[in-house]
Amino acid sequence: MKLRQAKKIMKNIRRNARMEYLYGLGRSMKANAICVRHYGRVDKFTKLINQIGGKDPLLAIELIRQYGSKERNNNRWCAV
């Protein structure tokens, strides 16, 4: 499965949770793994959260709640 297809599947699942049943659990998990691997390479914050999430999932959720939106907004709107 290519990244483009995985992004489309994940977008559909985010919009409607029933799409996960339509695609099947295996295919949606594979699409999720591809997207997480891609964003882990691109975004350092995502890579850090994935590493922490493997060891302590509750800490990873707490970090996302506190710093997730701030980190992404700072990266997107930085002045050049």
mmCIF file of the N, C-alpha and C atoms, coordinates in Angstrom:
data_MODEL
# 
_entry.id   MODEL 
# 
loop_
_atom_site.group_PDB 
_atom_site.id 
_atom_site.type_symbol 
_atom_site.label_atom_id 
_atom_site.label_alt_id 
_atom_site.label_comp_id 
_atom_site.label_asym_id 
_atom_site.label_entity_id 
_atom_site.label_seq_id 
_atom_site.pdbx_PDB_ins_code 
_atom_site.Cartn_x 
_atom_site.Cartn_y 
_atom_site.Cartn_z 
_atom_site.occupancy 
_atom_site.B_iso_or_equiv 
_atom_site.pdbx_formal_charge 
_atom_site.auth_seq_id 
_atom_site.auth_comp_id 
_atom_site.auth_asym_id 
_atom_site.auth_atom_id 
_atom_site.pdbx_PDB_model_num 
ATOM 1   N N  . MET A 1 1  ? 0.845   -1.175 0.000  1.00 0.00 ? 1  MET A N  1 
ATOM 2   C CA . MET A 1 1  ? 0.000   0.000  0.000  1.00 0.00 ? 1  MET A CA 1 
ATOM 3   C C  . MET A 1 1  ? 0.889   1.236  0.000  1.00 0.00 ? 1  MET A C  1 
ATOM 4   N N  . LYS A 1 2  ? 0.574   2.183  -0.834 1.00 0.00 ? 2  LYS A N  1 
ATOM 5   C CA . LYS A 1 2  ? 1.354   3.413  -0.936 1.00 0.00 ? 2  LYS A CA 1 
ATOM 6   C C  . LYS A 1 2  ? 0.866   4.432  0.090  1.00 0.00 ? 2  LYS A C  1 
ATOM 7   N N  . LEU A 1 3  ? 1.709   5.428  0.343  1.00 0.00 ? 3  LEU A N  1 
ATOM 8   C CA . LEU A 1 3  ? 1.375   6.462  1.319  1.00 0.00 ? 3  LEU A CA 1 
ATOM 9   C C  . LEU A 1 3  ? 0.108   7.216  0.922  1.00 0.00 ? 3  LEU A C  1 
ATOM 10  N N  . ARG A 1 4  ? -0.046  7.491  -0.358 1.00 0.00 ? 4  ARG A N  1 
ATOM 11  C CA . ARG A 1 4  ? -1.220  8.231  -0.831 1.00 0.00 ? 4  ARG A CA 1 
ATOM 12  C C  . ARG A 1 4  ? -2.513  7.485  -0.503 1.00 0.00 ? 4  ARG A C  1 
ATOM 13  N N  . GLN A 1 5  ? -2.513  6.195  -0.744 1.00 0.00 ? 5  GLN A N  1 
ATOM 14  C CA . GLN A 1 5  ? -3.691  5.384  -0.455 1.00 0.00 ? 5  GLN A CA 1 
ATOM 15  C C  . GLN A 1 5  ? -3.928  5.297  1.050  1.00 0.00 ? 5  GLN A C  1 
ATOM 16  N N  . ALA A 1 6  ? -2.858  5.172  1.819  1.00 0.00 ? 6  ALA A N  1 
ATOM 17  C CA . ALA A 1 6  ? -2.983  5.092  3.279  1.00 0.00 ? 6  ALA A CA 1 
ATOM 18  C C  . ALA A 1 6  ? -3.564  6.387  3.846  1.00 0.00 ? 6  ALA A C  1 
ATOM 19  N N  . LYS A 1 7  ? -3.145  7.527  3.296  1.00 0.00 ? 7  LYS A N  1 
ATOM 20  C CA . LYS A 1 7  ? -3.688  8.809  3.758  1.00 0.00 ? 7  LYS A CA 1 
ATOM 21  C C  . LYS A 1 7  ? -5.173  8.921  3.476  1.00 0.00 ? 7  LYS A C  1 
ATOM 22  N N  . LYS A 1 8  ? -5.610  8.428  2.303  1.00 0.00 ? 8  LYS A N  1 
ATOM 23  C CA . LYS A 1 8  ? -7.027  8.468  1.967  1.00 0.00 ? 8  LYS A CA 1 
ATOM 24  C C  . LYS A 1 8  ? -7.845  7.583  2.903  1.00 0.00 ? 8  LYS A C  1 
ATOM 25  N N  . ILE A 1 9  ? -7.324  6.407  3.196  1.00 0.00 ? 9  ILE A N  1 
ATOM 26  C CA . ILE A 1 9  ? -8.026  5.503  4.109  1.00 0.00 ? 9  ILE A CA 1 
ATOM 27  C C  . ILE A 1 9  ? -8.148  6.126  5.491  1.00 0.00 ? 9  ILE A C  1 
ATOM 28  N N  . MET A 1 10 ? -7.061  6.704  5.985  1.00 0.00 ? 10 MET A N  1 
ATOM 29  C CA . MET A 1 10 ? -7.089  7.308  7.318  1.00 0.00 ? 10 MET A CA 1 
ATOM 30  C C  . MET A 1 10 ? -8.009  8.524  7.358  1.00 0.00 ? 10 MET A C  1 
ATOM 31  N N  . LYS A 1 11 ? -8.055  9.301  6.277  1.00 0.00 ? 11 LYS A N  1 
ATOM 32  C CA . LYS A 1 11 ? -8.966  10.447 6.211  1.00 0.00 ? 11 LYS A CA 1 
ATOM 33  C C  . LYS A 1 11 ? -10.415 9.975  6.280  1.00 0.00 ? 11 LYS A C  1 
ATOM 34  N N  . ASN A 1 12 ? -10.747 8.910  5.546  1.00 0.00 ? 12 ASN A N  1 
ATOM 35  C CA . ASN A 1 12 ? -12.105 8.382  5.569  1.00 0.00 ? 12 ASN A CA 1 
ATOM 36  C C  . ASN A 1 12 ? -12.477 7.834  6.938  1.00 0.00 ? 12 ASN A C  1 
ATOM 37  N N  . ILE A 1 13 ? -11.533 7.196  7.608  1.00 0.00 ? 13 ILE A N  1 
ATOM 38  C CA . ILE A 1 13 ? -11.806 6.643  8.939  1.00 0.00 ? 13 ILE A CA 1 
ATOM 39  C C  . ILE A 1 13 ? -12.001 7.763  9.950  1.00 0.00 ? 13 ILE A C  1 
ATOM 40  N N  . ARG A 1 14 ? -11.213 8.839  9.835  1.00 0.00 ? 14 ARG A N  1 
ATOM 41  C CA . ARG A 1 14 ? -11.396 9.975  10.750 1.00 0.00 ? 14 ARG A CA 1 
ATOM 42  C C  . ARG A 1 14 ? -12.765 10.620 10.550 1.00 0.00 ? 14 ARG A C  1 
ATOM 43  N N  . ARG A 1 15 ? -13.217 10.712 9.327  1.00 0.00 ? 15 ARG A N  1 
ATOM 44  C CA . ARG A 1 15 ? -14.520 11.331 9.057  1.00 0.00 ? 15 ARG A CA 1 
ATOM 45  C C  . ARG A 1 15 ? -15.677 10.470 9.526  1.00 0.00 ? 15 ARG A C  1 
ATOM 46  N N  . ASN A 1 16 ? -15.569 9.170  9.360  1.00 0.00 ? 16 ASN A N  1 
ATOM 47  C CA . ASN A 1 16 ? -16.657 8.272  9.710  1.00 0.00 ? 16 ASN A CA 1 
ATOM 48  C C  . ASN A 1 16 ? -16.060 6.992  10.287 1.00 0.00 ? 16 ASN A C  1 
ATOM 49  N N  . ALA A 1 17 ? -16.318 6.726  11.541 1.00 0.00 ? 17 ALA A N  1 
ATOM 50  C CA . ALA A 1 17 ? -15.725 5.575  12.231 1.00 0.00 ? 17 ALA A CA 1 
ATOM 51  C C  . ALA A 1 17 ? -16.196 4.246  11.633 1.00 0.00 ? 17 ALA A C  1 
ATOM 52  N N  . ARG A 1 18 ? -17.345 4.235  10.992 1.00 0.00 ? 18 ARG A N  1 
ATOM 53  C CA . ARG A 1 18 ? -17.848 2.989  10.404 1.00 0.00 ? 18 ARG A CA 1 
ATOM 54  C C  . ARG A 1 18 ? -17.017 2.543  9.205  1.00 0.00 ? 18 ARG A C  1 
ATOM 55  N N  . MET A 1 19 ? -16.256 3.462  8.644  1.00 0.00 ? 19 MET A N  1 
ATOM 56  C CA . MET A 1 19 ? -15.418 3.105  7.498  1.00 0.00 ? 19 MET A CA 1 
ATOM 57  C C  . MET A 1 19 ? -14.359 2.075  7.887  1.00 0.00 ? 19 MET A C  1 
ATOM 58  N N  . GLU A 1 20 ? -13.997 2.036  9.165  1.00 0.00 ? 20 GLU A N  1 
ATOM 59  C CA . GLU A 1 20 ? -13.021 1.047  9.615  1.00 0.00 ? 20 GLU A CA 1 
ATOM 60  C C  . GLU A 1 20 ? -13.558 -0.364 9.408  1.00 0.00 ? 20 GLU A C  1 
ATOM 61  N N  . TYR A 1 21 ? -14.848 -0.542 9.630  1.00 0.00 ? 21 TYR A N  1 
ATOM 62  C CA . TYR A 1 21 ? -15.452 -1.857 9.401  1.00 0.00 ? 21 TYR A CA 1 
ATOM 63  C C  . TYR A 1 21 ? -15.529 -2.176 7.912  1.00 0.00 ? 21 TYR A C  1 
ATOM 64  N N  . LEU A 1 22 ? -15.733 -1.142 7.101  1.00 0.00 ? 22 LEU A N  1 
ATOM 65  C CA . LEU A 1 22 ? -15.802 -1.343 5.664  1.00 0.00 ? 22 LEU A CA 1 
ATOM 66  C C  . LEU A 1 22 ? -14.439 -1.766 5.106  1.00 0.00 ? 22 LEU A C  1 
ATOM 67  N N  . TYR A 1 23 ? -13.389 -1.077 5.537  1.00 0.00 ? 23 TYR A N  1 
ATOM 68  C CA . TYR A 1 23 ? -12.042 -1.402 5.065  1.00 0.00 ? 23 TYR A CA 1 
ATOM 69  C C  . TYR A 1 23 ? -11.514 -2.687 5.695  1.00 0.00 ? 23 TYR A C  1 
ATOM 70  N N  . GLY A 1 24 ? -11.961 -2.990 6.880  1.00 0.00 ? 24 GLY A N  1 
ATOM 71  C CA . GLY A 1 24 ? -11.449 -4.144 7.602  1.00 0.00 ? 24 GLY A CA 1 
ATOM 72  C C  . GLY A 1 24 ? -10.357 -3.707 8.560  1.00 0.00 ? 24 GLY A C  1 
ATOM 73  N N  . LEU A 1 25 ? -10.249 -4.398 9.655  1.00 0.00 ? 25 LEU A N  1 
ATOM 74  C CA . LEU A 1 25 ? -9.307  -3.997 10.693 1.00 0.00 ? 25 LEU A CA 1 
ATOM 75  C C  . LEU A 1 25 ? -7.858  -4.120 10.224 1.00 0.00 ? 25 LEU A C  1 
ATOM 76  N N  . GLY A 1 26 ? -7.533  -5.163 9.493  1.00 0.00 ? 26 GLY A N  1 
ATOM 77  C CA . GLY A 1 26 ? -6.161  -5.358 9.030  1.00 0.00 ? 26 GLY A CA 1 
ATOM 78  C C  . GLY A 1 26 ? -5.702  -4.268 8.086  1.00 0.00 ? 26 GLY A C  1 
ATOM 79  N N  . ARG A 1 27 ? -6.567  -3.897 7.145  1.00 0.00 ? 27 ARG A N  1 
ATOM 80  C CA . ARG A 1 27 ? -6.193  -2.869 6.175  1.00 0.00 ? 27 ARG A CA 1 
ATOM 81  C C  . ARG A 1 27 ? -6.072  -1.498 6.830  1.00 0.00 ? 27 ARG A C  1 
ATOM 82  N N  . SER A 1 28 ? -6.978  -1.192 7.771  1.00 0.00 ? 28 SER A N  1 
ATOM 83  C CA . SER A 1 28 ? -6.901  0.101  8.441  1.00 0.00 ? 28 SER A CA 1 
ATOM 84  C C  . SER A 1 28 ? -5.680  0.170  9.365  1.00 0.00 ? 28 SER A C  1 
ATOM 85  N N  . MET A 1 29 ? -5.318  -0.940 9.990  1.00 0.00 ? 29 MET A N  1 
ATOM 86  C CA . MET A 1 29 ? -4.117  -0.946 10.832 1.00 0.00 ? 29 MET A CA 1 
ATOM 87  C C  . MET A 1 29 ? -2.857  -0.776 9.984  1.00 0.00 ? 29 MET A C  1 
ATOM 88  N N  . LYS A 1 30 ? -2.846  -1.393 8.809  1.00 0.00 ? 30 LYS A N  1 
ATOM 89  C CA . LYS A 1 30 ? -1.705  -1.245 7.920  1.00 0.00 ? 30 LYS A CA 1 
ATOM 90  C C  . LYS A 1 30 ? -1.579  0.197  7.433  1.00 0.00 ? 30 LYS A C  1 
ATOM 91  N N  . ALA A 1 31 ? -2.702  0.827  7.093  1.00 0.00 ? 31 ALA A N  1 
ATOM 92  C CA . ALA A 1 31 ? -2.691  2.228  6.670  1.00 0.00 ? 31 ALA A CA 1 
ATOM 93  C C  . ALA A 1 31 ? -2.208  3.123  7.813  1.00 0.00 ? 31 ALA A C  1 
ATOM 94  N N  . ASN A 1 32 ? -2.645  2.834  9.027  1.00 0.00 ? 32 ASN A N  1 
ATOM 95  C CA . ASN A 1 32 ? -2.213  3.611  10.184 1.00 0.00 ? 32 ASN A CA 1 
ATOM 96  C C  . ASN A 1 32 ? -0.708  3.468  10.393 1.00 0.00 ? 32 ASN A C  1 
ATOM 97  N N  . ALA A 1 33 ? -0.195  2.258  10.270 1.00 0.00 ? 33 ALA A N  1 
ATOM 98  C CA . ALA A 1 33 ? 1.243   2.038  10.456 1.00 0.00 ? 33 ALA A CA 1 
ATOM 99  C C  . ALA A 1 33 ? 2.059   2.789  9.409  1.00 0.00 ? 33 ALA A C  1 
ATOM 100 N N  . ILE A 1 34 ? 1.577   2.818  8.179  1.00 0.00 ? 34 ILE A N  1 
ATOM 101 C CA . ILE A 1 34 ? 2.291   3.531  7.117  1.00 0.00 ? 34 ILE A CA 1 
ATOM 102 C C  . ILE A 1 34 ? 2.298   5.027  7.392  1.00 0.00 ? 34 ILE A C  1 
ATOM 103 N N  . CYS A 1 35 ? 1.161   5.573  7.805  1.00 0.00 ? 35 CYS A N  1 
ATOM 104 C CA . CYS A 1 35 ? 1.084   7.011  8.100  1.00 0.00 ? 35 CYS A CA 1 
ATOM 105 C C  . CYS A 1 35 ? 1.948   7.378  9.309  1.00 0.00 ? 35 CYS A C  1 
ATOM 106 N N  . VAL A 1 36 ? 1.910   6.562  10.348 1.00 0.00 ? 36 VAL A N  1 
ATOM 107 C CA . VAL A 1 36 ? 2.721   6.842  11.538 1.00 0.00 ? 36 VAL A CA 1 
ATOM 108 C C  . VAL A 1 36 ? 4.205   6.786  11.203 1.00 0.00 ? 36 VAL A C  1 
ATOM 109 N N  . ARG A 1 37 ? 4.613   5.817  10.402 1.00 0.00 ? 37 ARG A N  1 
ATOM 110 C CA . ARG A 1 37 ? 6.015   5.712  10.001 1.00 0.00 ? 37 ARG A CA 1 
ATOM 111 C C  . ARG A 1 37 ? 6.440   6.929  9.181  1.00 0.00 ? 37 ARG A C  1 
ATOM 112 N N  . HIS A 1 38 ? 5.567   7.372  8.291  1.00 0.00 ? 38 HIS A N  1 
ATOM 113 C CA . HIS A 1 38 ? 5.891   8.543  7.463  1.00 0.00 ? 38 HIS A CA 1 
ATOM 114 C C  . HIS A 1 38 ? 6.012   9.806  8.315  1.00 0.00 ? 38 HIS A C  1 
ATOM 115 N N  . TYR A 1 39 ? 5.021   10.059 9.173  1.00 0.00 ? 39 TYR A N  1 
ATOM 116 C CA . TYR A 1 39 ? 5.062   11.270 9.978  1.00 0.00 ? 39 TYR A CA 1 
ATOM 117 C C  . TYR A 1 39 ? 6.148   11.209 11.041 1.00 0.00 ? 39 TYR A C  1 
ATOM 118 N N  . GLY A 1 40 ? 6.556   10.003 11.435 1.00 0.00 ? 40 GLY A N  1 
ATOM 119 C CA . GLY A 1 40 ? 7.689   9.858  12.344 1.00 0.00 ? 40 GLY A CA 1 
ATOM 120 C C  . GLY A 1 40 ? 8.991   10.296 11.706 1.00 0.00 ? 40 GLY A C  1 
ATOM 121 N N  . ARG A 1 41 ? 9.108   10.105 10.403 1.00 0.00 ? 41 ARG A N  1 
ATOM 122 C CA . ARG A 1 41 ? 10.302  10.569 9.684  1.00 0.00 ? 41 ARG A CA 1 
ATOM 123 C C  . ARG A 1 41 ? 10.267  12.076 9.468  1.00 0.00 ? 41 ARG A C  1 
ATOM 124 N N  . VAL A 1 42 ? 9.086   12.602 9.205  1.00 0.00 ? 42 VAL A N  1 
ATOM 125 C CA . VAL A 1 42 ? 8.952   14.014 8.834  1.00 0.00 ? 42 VAL A CA 1 
ATOM 126 C C  . VAL A 1 42 ? 8.975   14.928 10.056 1.00 0.00 ? 42 VAL A C  1 
ATOM 127 N N  . ASP A 1 43 ? 8.219   14.567 11.093 1.00 0.00 ? 43 ASP A N  1 
ATOM 128 C CA . ASP A 1 43 ? 8.014   15.440 12.242 1.00 0.00 ? 43 ASP A CA 1 
ATOM 129 C C  . ASP A 1 43 ? 8.718   14.861 13.474 1.00 0.00 ? 43 ASP A C  1 
ATOM 130 N N  . LYS A 1 44 ? 9.613   15.622 14.074 1.00 0.00 ? 44 LYS A N  1 
ATOM 131 C CA . LYS A 1 44 ? 10.359  15.138 15.236 1.00 0.00 ? 44 LYS A CA 1 
ATOM 132 C C  . LYS A 1 44 ? 9.453   14.924 16.441 1.00 0.00 ? 44 LYS A C  1 
ATOM 133 N N  . PHE A 1 45 ? 8.438   15.780 16.607 1.00 0.00 ? 45 PHE A N  1 
ATOM 134 C CA . PHE A 1 45 ? 7.521   15.633 17.735 1.00 0.00 ? 45 PHE A CA 1 
ATOM 135 C C  . PHE A 1 45 ? 6.750   14.317 17.636 1.00 0.00 ? 45 PHE A C  1 
ATOM 136 N N  . THR A 1 46 ? 6.299   13.966 16.437 1.00 0.00 ? 46 THR A N  1 
ATOM 137 C CA . THR A 1 46 ? 5.585   12.706 16.241 1.00 0.00 ? 46 THR A CA 1 
ATOM 138 C C  . THR A 1 46 ? 6.496   11.514 16.518 1.00 0.00 ? 46 THR A C  1 
ATOM 139 N N  . LYS A 1 47 ? 7.734   11.603 16.101 1.00 0.00 ? 47 LYS A N  1 
ATOM 140 C CA . LYS A 1 47 ? 8.680   10.521 16.358 1.00 0.00 ? 47 LYS A CA 1 
ATOM 141 C C  . LYS A 1 47 ? 8.886   10.329 17.867 1.00 0.00 ? 47 LYS A C  1 
ATOM 142 N N  . LEU A 1 48 ? 9.015   11.433 18.590 1.00 0.00 ? 48 LEU A N  1 
ATOM 143 C CA . LEU A 1 48 ? 9.183   11.368 20.040 1.00 0.00 ? 48 LEU A CA 1 
ATOM 144 C C  . LEU A 1 48 ? 7.963   10.754 20.716 1.00 0.00 ? 48 LEU A C  1 
ATOM 145 N N  . ILE A 1 49 ? 6.777   11.182 20.303 1.00 0.00 ? 49 ILE A N  1 
ATOM 146 C CA . ILE A 1 49 ? 5.544   10.645 20.887 1.00 0.00 ? 49 ILE A CA 1 
ATOM 147 C C  . ILE A 1 49 ? 5.428   9.144  20.619 1.00 0.00 ? 49 ILE A C  1 
ATOM 148 N N  . ASN A 1 50 ? 5.803   8.700  19.417 1.00 0.00 ? 50 ASN A N  1 
ATOM 149 C CA . ASN A 1 50 ? 5.744   7.272  19.100 1.00 0.00 ? 50 ASN A CA 1 
ATOM 150 C C  . ASN A 1 50 ? 6.709   6.466  19.956 1.00 0.00 ? 50 ASN A C  1 
ATOM 151 N N  . GLN A 1 51 ? 7.898   7.000  20.202 1.00 0.00 ? 51 GLN A N  1 
ATOM 152 C CA . GLN A 1 51 ? 8.866   6.295  21.041 1.00 0.00 ? 51 GLN A CA 1 
ATOM 153 C C  . GLN A 1 51 ? 8.387   6.219  22.480 1.00 0.00 ? 51 GLN A C  1 
ATOM 154 N N  . ILE A 1 52 ? 7.847   7.323  23.000 1.00 0.00 ? 52 ILE A N  1 
ATOM 155 C CA . ILE A 1 52 ? 7.335   7.326  24.376 1.00 0.00 ? 52 ILE A CA 1 
ATOM 156 C C  . ILE A 1 52 ? 6.099   6.438  24.476 1.00 0.00 ? 52 ILE A C  1 
ATOM 157 N N  . GLY A 1 53 ? 5.250   6.471  23.442 1.00 0.00 ? 53 GLY A N  1 
ATOM 158 C CA . GLY A 1 53 ? 4.020   5.678  23.445 1.00 0.00 ? 53 GLY A CA 1 
ATOM 159 C C  . GLY A 1 53 ? 4.272   4.185  23.505 1.00 0.00 ? 53 GLY A C  1 
ATOM 160 N N  . GLY A 1 54 ? 5.402   3.747  22.981 1.00 0.00 ? 54 GLY A N  1 
ATOM 161 C CA . GLY A 1 54 ? 5.733   2.330  23.058 1.00 0.00 ? 54 GLY A CA 1 
ATOM 162 C C  . GLY A 1 54 ? 6.053   1.882  24.469 1.00 0.00 ? 54 GLY A C  1 
ATOM 163 N N  . LYS A 1 55 ? 6.588   2.796  25.279 1.00 0.00 ? 55 LYS A N  1 
ATOM 164 C CA . LYS A 1 55 ? 6.977   2.455  26.644 1.00 0.00 ? 55 LYS A CA 1 
ATOM 165 C C  . LYS A 1 55 ? 5.912   2.842  27.670 1.00 0.00 ? 55 LYS A C  1 
ATOM 166 N N  . ASP A 1 56 ? 5.338   4.043  27.512 1.00 0.00 ? 56 ASP A N  1 
ATOM 167 C CA . ASP A 1 56 ? 4.353   4.545  28.477 1.00 0.00 ? 56 ASP A CA 1 
ATOM 168 C C  . ASP A 1 56 ? 3.233   5.273  27.723 1.00 0.00 ? 56 ASP A C  1 
ATOM 169 N N  . PRO A 1 57 ? 2.178   4.574  27.323 1.00 0.00 ? 57 PRO A N  1 
ATOM 170 C CA . PRO A 1 57 ? 1.120   5.186  26.516 1.00 0.00 ? 57 PRO A CA 1 
ATOM 171 C C  . PRO A 1 57 ? 0.401   6.345  27.216 1.00 0.00 ? 57 PRO A C  1 
ATOM 172 N N  . LEU A 1 58 ? 0.218   6.252  28.534 1.00 0.00 ? 58 LEU A N  1 
ATOM 173 C CA . LEU A 1 58 ? -0.491  7.326  29.240 1.00 0.00 ? 58 LEU A CA 1 
ATOM 174 C C  . LEU A 1 58 ? 0.311   8.627  29.233 1.00 0.00 ? 58 LEU A C  1 
ATOM 175 N N  . LEU A 1 59 ? 1.622   8.510  29.365 1.00 0.00 ? 59 LEU A N  1 
ATOM 176 C CA . LEU A 1 59 ? 2.469   9.694  29.292 1.00 0.00 ? 59 LEU A CA 1 
ATOM 177 C C  . LEU A 1 59 ? 2.419   10.310 27.903 1.00 0.00 ? 59 LEU A C  1 
ATOM 178 N N  . ALA A 1 60 ? 2.386   9.490  26.877 1.00 0.00 ? 60 ALA A N  1 
ATOM 179 C CA . ALA A 1 60 ? 2.307   9.985  25.499 1.00 0.00 ? 60 ALA A CA 1 
ATOM 180 C C  . ALA A 1 60 ? 1.003   10.742 25.269 1.00 0.00 ? 60 ALA A C  1 
ATOM 181 N N  . ILE A 1 61 ? -0.100  10.219 25.783 1.00 0.00 ? 61 ILE A N  1 
ATOM 182 C CA . ILE A 1 61 ? -1.392  10.898 25.643 1.00 0.00 ? 61 ILE A CA 1 
ATOM 183 C C  . ILE A 1 61 ? -1.365  12.239 26.360 1.00 0.00 ? 61 ILE A C  1 
ATOM 184 N N  . GLU A 1 62 ? -0.781  12.270 27.533 1.00 0.00 ? 62 GLU A N  1 
ATOM 185 C CA . GLU A 1 62 ? -0.692  13.518 28.296 1.00 0.00 ? 62 GLU A CA 1 
ATOM 186 C C  . GLU A 1 62 ? 0.164   14.555 27.559 1.00 0.00 ? 62 GLU A C  1 
ATOM 187 N N  . LEU A 1 63 ? 1.260   14.125 26.971 1.00 0.00 ? 63 LEU A N  1 
ATOM 188 C CA . LEU A 1 63 ? 2.106   15.044 26.206 1.00 0.00 ? 63 LEU A CA 1 
ATOM 189 C C  . LEU A 1 63 ? 1.383   15.585 24.980 1.00 0.00 ? 63 LEU A C  1 
ATOM 190 N N  . ILE A 1 64 ? 0.623   14.747 24.313 1.00 0.00 ? 64 ILE A N  1 
ATOM 191 C CA . ILE A 1 64 ? -0.141  15.204 23.153 1.00 0.00 ? 64 ILE A CA 1 
ATOM 192 C C  . ILE A 1 64 ? -1.169  16.248 23.577 1.00 0.00 ? 64 ILE A C  1 
ATOM 193 N N  . ARG A 1 65 ? -1.831  16.017 24.694 1.00 0.00 ? 65 ARG A N  1 
ATOM 194 C CA . ARG A 1 65 ? -2.827  16.984 25.167 1.00 0.00 ? 65 ARG A CA 1 
ATOM 195 C C  . ARG A 1 65 ? -2.196  18.316 25.527 1.00 0.00 ? 65 ARG A C  1 
ATOM 196 N N  . GLN A 1 66 ? -1.013  18.294 26.121 1.00 0.00 ? 66 GLN A N  1 
ATOM 197 C CA . GLN A 1 66 ? -0.388  19.535 26.563 1.00 0.00 ? 66 GLN A CA 1 
ATOM 198 C C  . GLN A 1 66 ? 0.344   20.256 25.455 1.00 0.00 ? 66 GLN A C  1 
ATOM 199 N N  . TYR A 1 67 ? 1.105   19.517 24.646 1.00 0.00 ? 67 TYR A N  1 
ATOM 200 C CA . TYR A 1 67 ? 2.018   20.162 23.708 1.00 0.00 ? 67 TYR A CA 1 
ATOM 201 C C  . TYR A 1 67 ? 1.715   19.901 22.244 1.00 0.00 ? 67 TYR A C  1 
ATOM 202 N N  . GLY A 1 68 ? 0.823   18.994 21.939 1.00 0.00 ? 68 GLY A N  1 
ATOM 203 C CA . GLY A 1 68 ? 0.589   18.591 20.563 1.00 0.00 ? 68 GLY A CA 1 
ATOM 204 C C  . GLY A 1 68 ? 0.177   19.717 19.644 1.00 0.00 ? 68 GLY A C  1 
ATOM 205 N N  . SER A 1 69 ? -0.877  20.429 19.996 1.00 0.00 ? 69 SER A N  1 
ATOM 206 C CA . SER A 1 69 ? -1.366  21.472 19.098 1.00 0.00 ? 69 SER A CA 1 
ATOM 207 C C  . SER A 1 69 ? -0.404  22.651 19.044 1.00 0.00 ? 69 SER A C  1 
ATOM 208 N N  . LYS A 1 70 ? 0.245   22.971 20.163 1.00 0.00 ? 70 LYS A N  1 
ATOM 209 C CA . LYS A 1 70 ? 1.202   24.088 20.170 1.00 0.00 ? 70 LYS A CA 1 
ATOM 210 C C  . LYS A 1 70 ? 2.382   23.789 19.260 1.00 0.00 ? 70 LYS A C  1 
ATOM 211 N N  . GLU A 1 71 ? 2.889   22.572 19.335 1.00 0.00 ? 71 GLU A N  1 
ATOM 212 C CA . GLU A 1 71 ? 4.055   22.194 18.527 1.00 0.00 ? 71 GLU A CA 1 
ATOM 213 C C  . GLU A 1 71 ? 3.721   22.250 17.041 1.00 0.00 ? 71 GLU A C  1 
ATOM 214 N N  . ARG A 1 72 ? 2.580   21.735 16.663 1.00 0.00 ? 72 ARG A N  1 
ATOM 215 C CA . ARG A 1 72 ? 2.211   21.739 15.245 1.00 0.00 ? 72 ARG A CA 1 
ATOM 216 C C  . ARG A 1 72 ? 1.941   23.153 14.754 1.00 0.00 ? 72 ARG A C  1 
ATOM 217 N N  . ASN A 1 73 ? 1.296   23.970 15.578 1.00 0.00 ? 73 ASN A N  1 
ATOM 218 C CA . ASN A 1 73 ? 1.011   25.343 15.155 1.00 0.00 ? 73 ASN A CA 1 
ATOM 219 C C  . ASN A 1 73 ? 2.293   26.156 15.022 1.00 0.00 ? 73 ASN A C  1 
ATOM 220 N N  . ASN A 1 74 ? 3.251   25.917 15.886 1.00 0.00 ? 74 ASN A N  1 
ATOM 221 C CA . ASN A 1 74 ? 4.515   26.640 15.778 1.00 0.00 ? 74 ASN A CA 1 
ATOM 222 C C  . ASN A 1 74 ? 5.258   26.279 14.508 1.00 0.00 ? 74 ASN A C  1 
ATOM 223 N N  . ASN A 1 75 ? 5.212   25.015 14.112 1.00 0.00 ? 75 ASN A N  1 
ATOM 224 C CA . ASN A 1 75 ? 5.904   24.595 12.898 1.00 0.00 ? 75 ASN A CA 1 
ATOM 225 C C  . ASN A 1 75 ? 5.228   25.108 11.638 1.00 0.00 ? 75 ASN A C  1 
ATOM 226 N N  . ARG A 1 76 ? 3.908   25.191 11.651 1.00 0.00 ? 76 ARG A N  1 
ATOM 227 C CA . ARG A 1 76 ? 3.195   25.587 10.443 1.00 0.00 ? 76 ARG A CA 1 
ATOM 228 C C  . ARG A 1 76 ? 3.250   27.079 10.193 1.00 0.00 ? 76 ARG A C  1 
ATOM 229 N N  . TRP A 1 77 ? 3.207   27.874 11.243 1.00 0.00 ? 77 TRP A N  1 
ATOM 230 C CA . TRP A 1 77 ? 3.056   29.315 11.078 1.00 0.00 ? 77 TRP A CA 1 
ATOM 231 C C  . TRP A 1 77 ? 4.322   30.096 11.352 1.00 0.00 ? 77 TRP A C  1 
ATOM 232 N N  . CYS A 1 78 ? 5.468   29.459 11.309 1.00 0.00 ? 78 CYS A N  1 
ATOM 233 C CA . CYS A 1 78 ? 6.708   30.168 11.590 1.00 0.00 ? 78 CYS A CA 1 
ATOM 234 C C  . CYS A 1 78 ? 7.034   31.123 10.432 1.00 0.00 ? 78 CYS A C  1 
ATOM 235 N N  . ALA A 1 79 ? 7.517   32.299 10.792 1.00 0.00 ? 79 ALA A N  1 
ATOM 236 C CA . ALA A 1 79 ? 7.865   33.295 9.776  1.00 0.00 ? 79 ALA A CA 1 
ATOM 237 C C  . ALA A 1 79 ? 9.222   32.974 9.173  1.00 0.00 ? 79 ALA A C  1 
ATOM 238 N N  . VAL A 1 80 ? 9.350   33.159 7.883  1.00 0.00 ? 80 VAL A N  1 
ATOM 239 C CA . VAL A 1 80 ? 10.593  32.850 7.186  1.00 0.00 ? 80 VAL A CA 1 
ATOM 240 C C  . VAL A 1 80 ? 11.364  34.112 6.946  1.00 0.00 ? 80 VAL A C  1 
# 
